[in-house]
Amino acid sequence: MSAIRNRFRAGKWAAKQERAAHGDPRSEPWESAIRASDPSTDRRVCNICGWHGADFDGTAHSEMAGCPSCGSIARDRFLFWCWTHRVSHDAGARVLETSPRLGSEYRDRMAAIVDYTASDYDQSAHKAMISLDLQAIDLPDACLDVVLTPHVLEHVPDTESALSELFRVLRPGGSILLMIPMPQSKTAPPVTPEYHGDNTLVFWRFGWDLREKLEAAGFVVTCLVPGPLIDRVRAGGAGLDSGYSDGSLDEVELLSACDPDSLTSIANGDESTRYGFVPDVHFICWHCEKPA
């Protein structure tokens, strides 16, 4: 484990600091994505790689709407958006991403702008640099600045242990950007066995009461959503039903139980459309900060 632990010790940051001084490199497009933009046709943009074009590939959905250049899907872009809009760039930040979908080009890019490590539990659906069990993270206390965790917590049996461990390994002042499916208003296990696309068993279907678990673990919590979702919750009534149909998600039940004042807008309507954060009910990210 010493080799793993050594990844989180202080390194040489001069080159990265020099780049950061000229702006936030997270917003710079990848070389392969740079081309002249045509405002008349380029209605969609990938905030991860910088691609812009007429539309994403596939249906509007958190697990679809793929970027033709880097392969990101909508939830990848939303998590990256929340990170870049809520956490200032630090070239020396120690960033852990759990079970990232994107491959070597994305990971190389991340490693060029922060001290990046990708982890996975069993290296089956997602190959990563190290193996970690979120219920017992084999890393030192306060060794991470940021954790990006996309659609992972629902696959962990012991939520409280995972949150306690994440709090332990995060430095004071650090952030976790936690994105999960939110199919219902109250947390409960699936009624029948449920698996996600990579055949990973779902232990929990989370609801708004996840906030209580996050706060009990010690975090200061902000629930980030697209602005149009807050507008719909405030309007109530027929506005809670967007017409989106998905047997795994009860949109009206979920939104009827939500306090709009508990939500924070992270993207306006135009941004949500441009970057593919639709349907809005799919895009809920919990920004969890460890008090300094």
C-alpha positions as CSV (number, residue, x, y, z in Angstrom):
1,M,0.0,0.0,0.0
2,S,3.0,2.3,0.3
3,A,3.0,2.9,-3.4
4,I,-0.6,4.0,-3.3
5,R,-0.1,6.2,-0.4
6,N,2.9,7.8,-2.1
7,R,0.7,9.1,-4.9
8,F,-0.9,11.5,-2.4
9,R,2.3,13.0,-1.0
10,A,3.4,16.4,-2.1
11,G,5.1,16.5,-5.6
12,K,6.6,19.0,-7.9
13,W,3.9,21.5,-9.1
14,A,5.9,24.2,-10.8
15,A,4.8,23.5,-14.4
16,K,1.1,23.1,-13.3
17,Q,1.2,26.3,-11.3
18,E,2.5,28.2,-14.3
19,R,-0.3,26.9,-16.4
20,A,-2.9,27.7,-13.8
21,A,-1.6,31.3,-13.6
22,H,-2.9,31.8,-17.1
23,G,-6.4,30.7,-16.3
24,D,-8.3,27.6,-15.4
25,P,-7.0,24.7,-17.6
26,R,-10.1,22.7,-16.9
27,S,-12.0,24.9,-19.3
28,E,-9.4,24.6,-22.1
29,P,-10.5,22.4,-25.0
30,W,-8.5,19.3,-25.9
31,E,-6.3,19.7,-29.0
32,S,-8.5,17.2,-30.9
33,A,-11.6,19.3,-30.2
34,I,-10.3,22.6,-31.4
35,R,-11.9,24.0,-34.6
36,A,-13.7,27.1,-35.7
37,S,-17.2,27.4,-34.3
38,D,-20.2,28.2,-36.4
39,P,-22.8,29.8,-34.2
40,S,-25.5,29.1,-36.7
41,T,-25.2,25.3,-36.3
42,D,-23.1,24.6,-33.2
43,R,-26.0,24.4,-30.7
44,R,-24.3,21.8,-28.3
45,V,-21.0,22.0,-26.5
46,C,-19.0,19.4,-24.5
47,N,-17.6,21.2,-21.4
48,I,-15.1,18.4,-20.9
49,C,-13.2,18.3,-24.2
50,G,-14.5,21.5,-26.0
51,W,-16.3,19.8,-28.9
52,H,-19.1,21.8,-30.4
53,G,-21.6,20.8,-33.0
54,A,-25.3,20.4,-34.0
55,D,-26.2,17.8,-31.4
56,F,-25.0,15.1,-29.1
57,D,-25.3,11.4,-30.1
58,G,-28.4,9.7,-28.9
59,T,-31.4,10.6,-26.8
60,A,-31.5,13.3,-24.2
61,H,-30.8,11.3,-21.0
62,S,-28.2,11.4,-18.2
63,E,-26.8,8.0,-19.5
64,M,-26.9,9.1,-23.2
65,A,-26.4,12.3,-25.2
66,G,-22.8,11.3,-26.0
67,C,-20.1,13.7,-27.1
68,P,-18.9,12.6,-30.6
69,S,-15.3,13.6,-29.7
70,C,-14.5,12.4,-26.2
71,G,-17.4,10.0,-25.6
72,S,-18.7,11.7,-22.5
73,I,-22.4,11.2,-21.7
74,A,-24.6,13.9,-20.0
75,R,-23.9,12.9,-16.4
76,D,-20.1,13.0,-17.1
77,R,-20.5,16.6,-18.3
78,F,-22.7,17.6,-15.4
79,L,-20.4,16.3,-12.7
80,F,-17.4,18.1,-14.5
81,W,-19.5,21.2,-14.7
82,C,-20.3,21.1,-11.0
83,W,-16.7,20.6,-10.1
84,T,-15.4,23.5,-12.3
85,H,-18.2,25.9,-11.1
86,R,-18.0,25.1,-7.4
87,V,-14.4,24.4,-6.7
88,S,-11.6,26.7,-7.7
89,H,-8.8,25.2,-9.8
90,D,-5.6,24.2,-7.9
91,A,-2.9,22.6,-10.0
92,G,-1.7,20.8,-6.9
93,A,-5.1,19.5,-5.8
94,R,-5.2,15.8,-5.1
95,V,-8.3,14.6,-6.9
96,L,-9.7,11.1,-6.7
97,E,-12.4,10.0,-9.1
98,T,-14.3,6.8,-8.3
99,S,-15.1,4.4,-11.3
100,P,-14.8,7.0,-14.1
101,R,-16.4,6.0,-17.4
102,L,-13.9,7.8,-19.6
103,G,-10.6,6.2,-20.6
104,S,-7.0,7.1,-21.1
105,E,-7.3,10.3,-23.1
106,Y,-9.6,11.8,-20.4
107,R,-7.4,10.5,-17.6
108,D,-4.2,11.8,-19.1
109,R,-5.9,15.2,-19.5
110,M,-7.0,15.2,-15.9
111,A,-3.5,14.2,-14.7
112,A,-2.1,17.2,-16.6
113,I,-4.3,19.7,-14.7
114,V,-4.5,18.2,-11.2
115,D,-2.9,15.4,-9.2
116,Y,-5.4,12.8,-10.5
117,T,-6.1,9.3,-9.5
118,A,-8.9,7.0,-10.7
119,S,-10.1,4.2,-8.5
120,D,-12.5,1.3,-8.8
121,Y,-13.8,-1.4,-6.4
122,D,-13.1,-4.6,-8.3
123,Q,-11.7,-3.4,-11.7
124,S,-14.4,-5.2,-13.5
125,A,-16.7,-2.6,-15.2
126,H,-14.1,0.2,-14.9
127,K,-10.4,-0.3,-15.1
128,A,-8.6,2.2,-12.8
129,M,-5.2,3.0,-11.4
130,I,-6.0,1.7,-7.9
131,S,-8.6,-0.5,-6.2
132,L,-10.6,1.1,-3.3
133,D,-13.6,0.0,-1.2
134,L,-15.4,3.1,-0.2
135,Q,-16.5,1.4,3.0
136,A,-12.9,1.0,4.1
137,I,-10.7,3.4,2.1
138,D,-7.1,2.3,2.3
139,L,-5.7,5.9,2.2
140,P,-4.3,8.2,4.9
141,D,-6.4,10.7,6.8
142,A,-6.9,14.1,5.1
143,C,-5.0,13.1,1.9
144,L,-7.5,14.3,-0.7
145,D,-8.6,17.7,-1.8
146,V,-11.5,16.7,-4.1
147,V,-13.4,13.5,-4.7
148,L,-15.5,13.1,-7.8
149,T,-17.9,10.2,-7.5
150,P,-20.4,9.6,-10.3
151,H,-23.2,7.1,-9.8
152,V,-21.3,4.9,-7.4
153,L,-22.8,5.3,-3.9
154,E,-26.0,3.5,-4.8
155,H,-23.9,0.4,-5.4
156,V,-22.3,0.5,-1.9
157,P,-24.0,-1.6,0.8
158,D,-23.1,0.5,3.9
159,T,-23.8,4.1,3.1
160,E,-22.9,5.4,6.5
161,S,-19.4,3.7,6.5
162,A,-18.7,5.0,3.0
163,L,-19.6,8.6,4.0
164,S,-17.5,8.3,7.2
165,E,-14.5,7.1,5.2
166,L,-14.9,9.8,2.6
167,F,-15.0,12.4,5.3
168,R,-11.9,11.0,6.9
169,V,-9.7,11.0,3.8
170,L,-10.8,14.5,2.7
171,R,-8.7,17.4,4.0
172,P,-10.4,20.2,5.9
173,G,-11.9,22.6,3.3
174,G,-12.0,19.8,0.7
175,S,-15.0,18.9,-1.5
176,I,-16.8,15.9,-2.7
177,L,-19.0,16.1,-5.8
178,L,-21.4,13.3,-5.4
179,M,-23.8,12.5,-8.2
180,I,-26.3,9.6,-7.9
181,P,-29.6,8.7,-9.5
182,M,-32.6,10.1,-7.5
183,P,-35.6,8.0,-8.5
184,Q,-37.8,8.6,-5.5
185,S,-38.3,11.0,-2.5
186,K,-37.2,8.7,0.3
187,T,-34.3,6.3,0.4
188,A,-35.1,2.6,0.3
189,P,-33.6,-0.6,-1.1
190,P,-35.0,-1.8,-4.4
191,V,-38.2,-3.8,-4.1
192,T,-36.7,-6.4,-6.5
193,P,-33.1,-6.9,-7.5
194,E,-31.9,-4.0,-9.6
195,Y,-28.8,-3.7,-11.7
196,H,-27.4,-0.8,-13.7
197,G,-26.1,-0.9,-17.2
198,D,-22.8,-2.5,-16.3
199,N,-24.6,-5.3,-14.3
200,T,-23.7,-3.8,-11.0
201,L,-26.1,-4.5,-8.2
202,V,-28.0,-1.5,-6.7
203,F,-28.3,-1.5,-2.9
204,W,-30.1,1.8,-2.4
205,R,-32.5,4.0,-4.3
206,F,-31.8,7.4,-2.8
207,G,-34.1,10.2,-2.0
208,W,-34.0,13.7,-0.5
209,D,-33.2,12.3,2.9
210,L,-29.7,11.6,1.7
211,R,-29.0,15.1,2.8
212,E,-29.5,14.0,6.4
213,K,-27.0,11.2,6.0
214,L,-24.4,13.5,4.5
215,E,-24.8,16.1,7.2
216,A,-24.6,13.4,9.9
217,A,-21.3,12.4,8.4
218,G,-20.0,16.0,9.1
219,F,-20.4,17.6,5.7
220,V,-21.8,21.0,4.8
221,V,-24.1,20.1,1.9
222,T,-25.4,22.0,-1.1
223,C,-27.7,20.3,-3.6
224,L,-26.9,21.4,-7.1
225,V,-29.4,21.1,-9.9
226,P,-30.2,22.8,-13.3
227,G,-32.2,26.1,-12.7
228,P,-35.2,24.9,-14.7
229,L,-35.8,22.1,-12.2
230,I,-36.1,24.7,-9.4
231,D,-38.6,26.7,-11.4
232,R,-40.7,23.6,-12.0
233,V,-40.7,22.7,-8.3
234,R,-41.7,26.2,-7.3
235,A,-44.5,26.2,-9.8
236,G,-45.8,22.9,-8.6
237,G,-49.0,21.4,-10.0
238,A,-48.9,20.3,-13.6
239,G,-45.4,21.7,-13.9
240,L,-44.0,18.8,-11.9
241,D,-44.8,16.4,-14.8
242,S,-42.5,17.1,-17.7
243,G,-43.8,14.2,-19.7
244,Y,-40.6,12.3,-19.1
245,S,-41.4,8.6,-19.0
246,D,-39.1,6.1,-17.2
247,G,-40.2,3.2,-15.1
248,S,-37.3,3.5,-12.7
249,L,-38.1,7.1,-11.8
250,D,-41.3,8.7,-10.4
251,E,-40.8,12.3,-11.4
252,V,-44.0,13.7,-9.8
253,E,-43.5,11.9,-6.5
254,L,-39.9,12.9,-6.3
255,L,-40.5,16.6,-7.0
256,S,-43.7,16.9,-4.9
257,A,-41.6,16.1,-1.8
258,C,-38.9,18.6,-2.6
259,D,-38.4,22.0,-1.0
260,P,-37.2,24.4,-3.7
261,D,-35.3,26.4,-1.2
262,S,-33.1,23.4,-0.5
263,L,-31.9,23.4,-4.1
264,T,-29.2,25.6,-5.7
265,S,-29.0,26.3,-9.4
266,I,-25.7,25.4,-11.0
267,A,-26.8,26.0,-14.7
268,N,-29.5,28.2,-16.3
269,G,-31.9,27.0,-18.9
270,D,-29.7,28.0,-21.9
271,E,-26.6,26.3,-20.4
272,S,-28.6,23.2,-19.5
273,T,-29.8,22.8,-23.1
274,R,-26.4,23.7,-24.6
275,Y,-24.4,21.2,-22.5
276,G,-27.1,18.5,-22.4
277,F,-28.4,18.6,-18.8
278,V,-31.8,17.4,-19.9
279,P,-34.2,16.1,-18.7
280,D,-33.5,18.3,-15.7
281,V,-34.7,15.7,-13.1
282,H,-31.8,13.5,-14.0
283,F,-29.2,16.0,-12.9
284,I,-28.8,16.2,-9.1
285,C,-25.3,16.6,-7.6
286,W,-24.5,16.9,-3.9
287,H,-21.6,19.2,-3.1
288,C,-20.3,18.0,0.2
289,E,-17.7,20.2,1.9
290,K,-15.6,19.3,4.9
291,P,-15.4,22.3,7.3
292,A,-12.0,23.9,7.4
